[in-house]
Every structure is written in C-alpha cells, then in structure tokens.
Amino acid sequence: MNGYQNLSLFDIGLAAALIVVNGALSVALKLGLERRLAIAAVRTVVQLLLIGYVLGWVFAFSRWFVVLPLMALMTVIAGLAASNRGRRTYAGQRVDSLVSIWGASWLIGAFGLFAVIRIHPWYEPQYAIPILGMILGNTLTGVSLGIERMTEELTAGRGAVEMSLALGATRWEAAQGPARQAVRAGMIPTLNQMAVVGLVSLPGMMTGQVLAGQSPLQAVRYQIVIMFLIAAASGLGVVGAVVLTYRRLFSPDHRFMAGKLIERQKKRRF
C-alpha cells in the first residue's frame, strides 16, 4: 500500500478554486450568495489552519491540563452555536443548550474512551480530541433542531396547549406532543446518516484512516464505534434539551408561559 500523500499549498489552492463554480452559479441565478461564499471559504481556511497549529502543539505537549481546557472550549463553542439557531428563543436557552450538549457528549465520550477504546492515558489527544469533536458536531445539530422544533410546535399549537391546561391537564400532558415531535426532529439527522453510512457516504474518520494506510476493516470497526457513540450522545442531548426547554416554558403550577418565547431579530446577511 502506498504511503500517505501529502498536499501542497498549490493543491489546496486548486481545490479552493472550485468555490468559483458556486460563485458563478450564484451570479447566474441571482442568489446574492457570492459575498457569503467568499467569507465562508476564508473562514474555513483560517479556522482549519488555526486548529491545525493548535493541535500540533497539543499533540506535542500531550498533558491533561492542556487537553482538557481545549475540550472544554470546544464544548462551550458547540453549546453557544446550538443556541443561536432557530426562529425563536427564550431566556436561558444558552444554558440549556450548553448543559445538554456538555452532559451528553462528555458522558458518552468518556464511555467510548474508557470502556470501548480503552486508551492510556485517557487524555491522549490523538484519540480524545477527534472523538469528542465528532460527537459534539452531531450533538450540536440534534440539540439545535430539537429546541427549534419544540419552540415552533408550542407556538403553532399554543391554543391546543392552553386548552388542555384549562381542562385540567398537567403541564407534561399538554406538552408531550410537541416534545415528542421535537425529539424526533432532533434525531432524524443521525438516523439518516446511520441508514446510508457505507453505502452512500464514507464518514470522515474512516476515510482519514484509510488514506493514512490503516486496514479498511480496522477503519470500519472504529467508524462503527463512532457512529454508535454519536447516536447515543445525540439522543441524550436532544432529550435533555427538550426537557430543559419544557421546564423553562411551563411553570410548576401548570401554566404555559408563552410570553417567554421571543422571536429573534433578523440578522443582516452578507
């Protein structure tokens, strides 16, 4: 098997030139996305180069008091990113997003590192950081979709919710329909990914290991483990986020506090 093929700056530039195709489509169809495409491309390059240099330093140093803060920073960024999506928000959404993502991702990540992969030391950055990163990315998507669907379902069905409460239903009886819809919505991306993995798409971790010369069967085993960790973390994160949202919007005396839901102001699109 051939060795790993290194890419030069020219190779990266050649691939980056393909963004011009998207820009041309935007101009031709009058989508107005050219500026956003350019900004997104620059951010991609800058962010990945930055994390590349940071990981290079972390891998060389390899101490828990370096790895742990980086993992915590990644988690905080994921929690904040999840809370910034959706049409509506409420006071405490950032905390709910952060708590649900942090709890689910770190719990499942710890299970994967300690019980499944069993690396020593547990903070080995070659394993700990990429695995947590993959779990965080997918949990972020699930949590943001779950909270968004929960707030939308409660807003659209406000009349039915308040009627149920007026007829003597408990707050959970009134909210369980929207909550179930929210959990389903949050888990759909992971379920779709699991349904086609290996048939339509080759996940990033598996592709990276194969390109690096790892045995395809070993790469597959790692990817199976990662997919199950992602599915578990996404499920726990979505359920946690939906429950926290429910507790924020329904009082202990079984009232729906619809006034807490605030429509976000539209941000300027570049």
URBEL-V143731 format. One record per residue. RES is the residue in one letter. SS is DSSP state (H for helix, E for strand, C for the rest). PHI is phi in degrees with one decimal (* if undefined). BURIAL is I if it has 24 or more other C-alpha atoms within 12 Angstrom, else O. Layout:
RES_SS_PHI_BURIAL ; RES_SS_PHI_BURIAL
//
This chain:
M_C_*_O ; N_C_-68.2_O ; G_C_-72.1_O ; Y_C_-65.6_O ; Q_C_-89.4_O ; N_C_-77.6_O ; L_C_-106.2_O ; S_C_-91.4_O ; L_H_-62.2_O ; F_H_-63.0_O ; D_H_-62.7_O ; I_H_-64.6_O ; G_H_-62.8_O ; L_H_-63.9_O ; A_H_-68.1_O ; A_H_-64.4_O ; A_C_-63.1_O ; L_C_-66.8_O ; I_H_-61.6_I ; V_H_-60.1_O ; V_H_-62.3_O ; N_H_-63.1_I ; G_H_-61.9_I ; A_H_-63.9_O ; L_H_-63.7_O ; S_H_-63.2_O ; V_H_-66.4_O ; A_H_-63.5_O ; L_C_-94.1_O ; K_C_55.4_O ; L_C_-84.5_O ; G_C_71.0_O ; L_C_-103.0_O ; E_H_-60.3_I ; R_H_-65.0_O ; R_H_-66.1_O ; L_H_-63.0_I ; A_H_-64.2_I ; I_H_-64.0_O ; A_H_-63.1_O ; A_H_-65.1_I ; V_H_-64.9_O ; R_H_-61.9_O ; T_H_-58.0_O ; V_H_-65.0_O ; V_H_-63.9_O ; Q_H_-65.0_O ; L_H_-71.8_O ; L_H_-64.5_O ; L_H_-62.8_O ; I_H_-68.0_O ; G_H_-63.6_O ; Y_H_-67.3_O ; V_H_-63.5_O ; L_H_-65.4_I ; G_H_-59.5_O ; W_H_-69.3_O ; V_H_-64.5_I ; F_H_-62.6_I ; A_H_-72.4_O ; F_H_-82.5_O ; S_C_50.0_I ; R_C_-127.4_O ; W_H_-61.4_O ; F_H_-75.6_O ; V_H_-101.7_O ; V_H_-68.6_I ; L_H_-62.0_O ; P_H_-62.0_O ; L_H_-65.0_I ; M_H_-64.4_I ; A_H_-65.2_I ; L_H_-63.2_O ; M_H_-58.2_I ; T_H_-68.0_I ; V_H_-62.3_I ; I_H_-61.6_O ; A_H_-63.0_I ; G_H_-63.2_I ; L_H_-67.8_I ; A_H_-64.6_I ; A_H_-64.8_I ; S_H_-78.6_I ; N_C_-93.2_I ; R_C_-105.0_I ; G_C_98.7_I ; R_C_-77.3_I ; R_E_-122.6_I ; T_E_-140.6_I ; Y_C_-155.6_I ; A_C_-63.5_O ; G_C_99.1_I ; Q_H_-64.3_I ; R_H_-62.1_I ; V_H_-63.8_I ; D_H_-62.2_I ; S_H_-62.9_I ; L_H_-65.1_I ; V_H_-63.6_I ; S_H_-66.8_I ; I_H_-69.9_I ; W_H_-61.9_I ; G_H_-61.7_I ; A_H_-68.3_I ; S_H_-67.5_I ; W_H_-73.9_I ; L_H_-65.0_I ; I_H_-70.4_I ; G_H_-62.2_I ; A_H_-64.4_I ; F_H_-61.6_I ; G_H_-64.4_I ; L_H_-75.0_I ; F_H_-86.0_O ; A_H_-97.6_O ; V_H_-96.8_O ; I_H_-80.1_O ; R_C_54.8_O ; I_C_-87.0_O ; H_C_-134.4_O ; P_C_-73.5_O ; W_C_-63.9_I ; Y_C_-90.7_I ; E_C_-52.4_I ; P_H_-61.8_I ; Q_H_-59.8_I ; Y_H_-105.3_I ; A_H_-61.3_I ; I_H_-70.9_I ; P_H_-62.1_I ; I_H_-65.3_I ; L_H_-62.7_I ; G_H_-60.8_I ; M_H_-66.5_I ; I_H_-65.6_I ; L_H_-61.5_I ; G_H_-59.5_I ; N_H_-76.3_I ; T_H_-66.6_I ; L_H_-55.9_I ; T_H_-61.2_I ; G_H_-63.1_I ; V_H_-65.1_I ; S_H_-63.7_I ; L_H_-67.8_I ; G_H_-64.0_I ; I_H_-66.4_I ; E_H_-61.3_I ; R_H_-65.8_I ; M_H_-60.9_I ; T_H_-67.7_I ; E_H_-69.2_I ; E_H_-64.2_I ; L_H_-67.6_I ; T_H_-68.5_I ; A_H_-67.2_O ; G_C_-103.6_O ; R_H_-57.0_I ; G_H_-60.1_O ; A_H_-66.2_O ; V_H_-63.9_I ; E_H_-69.9_I ; M_H_-66.9_O ; S_H_-61.0_O ; L_H_-65.1_I ; A_H_-66.5_O ; L_C_-87.2_O ; G_C_105.0_O ; A_C_-70.2_O ; T_C_-75.3_O ; R_H_-62.6_I ; W_H_-71.7_I ; E_H_-61.7_I ; A_H_-76.4_I ; A_H_-100.8_I ; Q_H_-66.1_I ; G_H_-62.1_I ; P_H_-57.5_I ; A_H_-64.6_I ; R_H_-63.8_I ; Q_H_-62.1_I ; A_H_-67.0_I ; V_H_-65.1_I ; R_H_-59.6_I ; A_H_-61.5_I ; G_H_-69.4_I ; M_H_-94.1_I ; I_H_-58.9_I ; P_H_-57.4_I ; T_H_-67.4_I ; L_H_-63.0_O ; N_H_-64.1_O ; Q_H_-64.2_O ; M_H_-67.6_I ; A_H_-69.7_O ; V_H_-116.0_O ; V_E_-61.8_O ; G_C_87.0_O ; L_C_-101.4_O ; V_C_-104.8_O ; S_E_-124.4_O ; L_C_-108.3_O ; P_C_-59.7_I ; G_H_-60.1_O ; M_H_-64.4_I ; M_H_-63.7_I ; T_H_-60.8_O ; G_H_-61.8_O ; Q_H_-67.0_O ; V_H_-64.8_I ; L_H_-63.5_O ; A_C_-80.7_O ; G_C_100.1_O ; Q_C_-70.9_O ; S_C_-59.6_O ; P_H_-55.6_O ; L_H_-67.5_O ; Q_H_-67.0_O ; A_H_-62.8_I ; V_H_-63.8_I ; R_H_-61.1_O ; Y_H_-61.8_I ; Q_H_-67.6_I ; I_H_-60.7_O ; V_H_-60.5_I ; I_H_-62.2_I ; M_H_-62.2_I ; F_H_-70.2_I ; L_H_-64.2_I ; I_H_-62.4_I ; A_H_-61.5_I ; A_H_-65.2_I ; A_H_-65.4_I ; S_H_-62.7_I ; G_H_-61.5_I ; L_H_-64.4_I ; G_H_-64.0_I ; V_H_-65.4_I ; V_H_-60.4_I ; G_H_-61.3_I ; A_H_-65.6_I ; V_H_-65.7_I ; V_H_-64.1_I ; L_H_-65.0_I ; T_H_-63.4_I ; Y_H_-57.8_I ; R_H_-69.3_I ; R_H_-72.5_I ; L_H_-98.6_I ; F_E_-124.6_I ; S_C_-80.7_O ; P_C_-59.8_O ; D_C_-93.6_O ; H_C_66.5_I ; R_C_-117.5_I ; F_E_-88.4_I ; M_C_-92.2_I ; A_H_-63.8_I ; G_H_-64.1_O ; K_H_-74.4_I ; L_C_-77.8_I ; I_E_-121.3_O ; E_E_-77.3_O ; R_C_-67.9_O ; Q_C_-74.3_O ; K_C_-68.9_O ; K_C_-86.8_O ; R_C_-68.0_O ; R_C_-93.7_O ; F_C_-93.9_O
//
